[in-house]
Amino acid sequence: MNLDVLSNQHSDEIAAFLAVAAQGSFVAAGRLLQRHPTIVSKRLAAMEKRLGVRLVERSTRQVRITEAGAQLERRLRAAVALMNEAQQQAVQGANEVRGTLRLALPAAMGRLWLGPLLPEFLKAYPQVSIVADYSEGLVDIIEQGFDAAIRIGELDDNRLTAKKLSDHRRILCASPAYLDAHGTPQTPQDLLQHNCLRFSGLASFPLWRLHRGDELQTLTPKGNLTASDSESLLAAARAGAGILGAGDWLMSRDLAAGTLTQVLPDWQLDTAGGVYLVRPSARFPAAAVVAFKQWIEAKFDPAPPWAV
């Protein structure tokens, strides 16, 4: 019988009592528990004193369980059996790819690239259900009970276990019609003469920090449209409203289709950062979390979905 599941402040006393009841003597109970018989006797005596009832009748050679002790033994053994069963079910559940997987996904990237992939994961693991939260805000996955999250940019929460899935680049783009009408910027300072579509969720907002190798130029672009939703800004850029600075994943389809053209291709907006899978802990992850980690890593190998 496994007594390790008894972990409250009286567990040693309960273990001693059940061992004595099963073995019929303090010596045999001591061997079972790997404790000296006198220690077993003292723990049982302490339990009797705490409960105010005599559990065993002692003699020089053996002990006999009292009626009260027998009733208590039956209840305790039933409790131990239930606790062992609960542990076995927990282990089984952790090893089977099943259950509910709670994911925190960046809103725009999630809608464009990650969400459309999730049915494939669910088909591969039919006993898993996903609850996905799409938000541009930075959620506390530990506080809010998420199993995993996809994050963009730089990580600053050392409580989390992170796996970099890919690099992340923010670039500048505009429609051919806008560039034909207003000209193509040749230097970062030229952007000050253009209508720029500004994403208020950028970490450096309202500044644009443009990098080219070790070179950095910082400016505050002007524009008639500022929004917290990057997809609305993408639609505006596509319609010729101005120059948009955003992740390459947001504009990759338009670049491939020719509806957007990259501006200042030698420059990158803001720091590079990355796309990360983050989890609350790497210790004892559920099988569904491990399966999702392996699956999403494969989707970004050798390149992220928007680069294929």
FENURCOR-V494537 format. One record per residue. N is the residue number from 1. NEAR is the number of other ideal C-beta (glycine too) atoms within 8 Angstrom. D_CENTER is the distance of its C-alpha to the mean C-alpha in Angstrom with 1 decimal. Layout:
((N,NEAR,D_CENTER) (N,NEAR,D_CENTER))
This chain:
((1,6,36.4) (2,6,33.1) (3,12,33.4) (4,5,30.2) (5,9,28.4) (6,10,30.6) (7,5,28.9) (8,5,30.5) (9,3,33.2) (10,8,35.9) (11,10,34.4) (12,7,37.0) (13,12,39.8) (14,12,38.5) (15,12,38.0) (16,16,41.5) (17,16,43.0) (18,14,41.5) (19,13,42.5) (20,15,46.1) (21,12,46.3) (22,9,45.3) (23,10,47.4) (24,8,50.4) (25,11,51.0) (26,11,49.4) (27,7,50.1) (28,9,48.3) (29,15,45.4) (30,13,45.2) (31,8,45.0) (32,9,42.2) (33,11,40.2) (34,5,41.4) (35,8,43.0) (36,6,46.7) (37,11,48.5) (38,7,49.4) (39,10,45.8) (40,16,45.1) (41,9,48.3) (42,8,47.2) (43,13,43.8) (44,14,45.5) (45,8,48.1) (46,9,45.5) (47,14,43.8) (48,11,47.2) (49,7,48.0) (50,8,44.7) (51,7,45.3) (52,5,49.0) (53,6,49.9) (54,8,51.4) (55,13,49.2) (56,12,51.4) (57,8,55.1) (58,4,55.7) (59,7,58.6) (60,2,59.5) (61,4,58.3) (62,6,55.6) (63,11,53.7) (64,7,53.8) (65,10,51.2) (66,10,52.5) (67,5,52.1) (68,9,49.5) (69,13,47.7) (70,10,47.7) (71,8,46.2) (72,10,43.5) (73,12,42.8) (74,8,42.4) (75,8,39.8) (76,11,37.9) (77,10,37.9) (78,8,36.6) (79,8,33.8) (80,14,32.9) (81,8,33.0) (82,8,30.5) (83,10,28.2) (84,10,28.5) (85,8,27.9) (86,8,24.7) (87,9,23.4) (88,8,24.5) (89,8,22.8) (90,8,19.4) (91,8,19.9) (92,8,21.0) (93,10,18.1) (94,9,15.6) (95,6,17.8) (96,8,18.3) (97,8,16.1) (98,9,16.4) (99,9,15.0) (100,7,12.9) (101,13,9.5) (102,11,8.1) (103,14,7.1) (104,13,7.8) (105,14,10.4) (106,11,13.2) (107,10,16.2) (108,11,18.9) (109,15,17.1) (110,13,15.2) (111,9,18.6) (112,12,20.6) (113,11,18.7) (114,11,15.4) (115,11,16.4) (116,7,19.7) (117,10,18.0) (118,10,16.0) (119,7,19.3) (120,7,19.8) (121,13,16.6) (122,11,17.8) (123,7,21.3) (124,8,20.2) (125,11,18.4) (126,6,20.6) (127,7,19.4) (128,14,15.9) (129,7,15.5) (130,11,12.9) (131,8,12.6) (132,10,11.8) (133,10,12.2) (134,9,14.0) (135,9,14.7) (136,9,16.2) (137,4,15.4) (138,4,12.7) (139,10,10.7) (140,6,9.6) (141,14,6.2) (142,8,7.6) (143,5,10.9) (144,8,10.2) (145,6,8.4) (146,12,5.5) (147,11,3.9) (148,15,2.2) (149,12,4.9) (150,17,8.2) (151,11,10.2) (152,11,14.0) (153,9,16.3) (154,6,16.0) (155,9,13.3) (156,4,14.7) (157,6,12.1) (158,4,12.9) (159,5,10.8) (160,11,7.7) (161,8,7.9) (162,10,8.7) (163,9,10.7) (164,7,13.3) (165,12,14.1) (166,9,17.3) (167,7,19.4) (168,13,19.7) (169,8,23.2) (170,10,24.7) (171,13,28.3) (172,12,31.2) (173,14,32.8) (174,13,35.6) (175,12,37.6) (176,8,40.8) (177,7,42.7) (178,13,41.5) (179,12,42.3) (180,6,45.7) (181,6,46.5) (182,7,45.2) (183,4,45.2) (184,5,42.6) (185,12,41.4) (186,5,42.4) (187,6,40.9) (188,11,38.1) (189,7,40.8) (190,9,42.0) (191,14,38.9) (192,8,40.6) (193,5,43.2) (194,11,40.8) (195,11,38.9) (196,13,35.2) (197,16,32.5) (198,14,30.1) (199,14,26.4) (200,9,25.8) (201,7,22.1) (202,10,23.0) (203,5,22.2) (204,7,25.9) (205,9,27.4) (206,6,30.3) (207,8,30.9) (208,15,30.6) (209,11,30.2) (210,13,31.6) (211,11,31.3) (212,7,33.5) (213,4,33.2) (214,3,34.0) (215,6,35.6) (216,7,34.1) (217,9,35.6) (218,7,34.4) (219,11,35.7) (220,6,35.3) (221,12,35.9) (222,6,37.6) (223,10,37.1) (224,5,37.8) (225,11,34.3) (226,7,31.2) (227,11,28.1) (228,6,24.5) (229,9,23.9) (230,13,24.1) (231,10,25.2) (232,8,28.3) (233,15,29.1) (234,13,28.9) (235,8,31.4) (236,12,33.6) (237,19,33.7) (238,10,34.5) (239,7,37.4) (240,9,38.8) (241,10,37.9) (242,14,37.0) (243,16,34.8) (244,16,31.1) (245,14,28.7) (246,13,25.2) (247,12,22.7) (248,11,24.5) (249,12,22.1) (250,12,23.5) (251,15,27.1) (252,10,27.2) (253,7,28.8) (254,13,31.3) (255,12,32.2) (256,6,32.7) (257,6,34.8) (258,8,36.8) (259,7,36.1) (260,13,34.6) (261,10,35.9) (262,9,34.2) (263,11,35.9) (264,12,36.3) (265,6,34.5) (266,4,35.0) (267,11,32.9) (268,10,29.2) (269,12,27.9) (270,12,25.8) (271,7,23.9) (272,7,22.4) (273,9,18.8) (274,12,16.4) (275,14,13.8) (276,12,10.5) (277,12,7.4) (278,14,5.0) (279,15,2.8) (280,9,4.9) (281,7,7.5) (282,5,9.4) (283,4,11.9) (284,4,12.7) (285,10,9.8) (286,9,11.1) (287,11,13.1) (288,13,11.6) (289,12,8.2) (290,9,10.7) (291,13,12.8) (292,13,10.5) (293,13,9.7) (294,8,13.5) (295,10,14.5) (296,11,12.8) (297,11,14.2) (298,7,17.5) (299,8,17.5) (300,11,17.5) (301,6,20.1) (302,2,22.7) (303,7,22.0) (304,11,19.7) (305,8,20.8) (306,10,22.8) (307,6,24.8) (308,5,26.0))
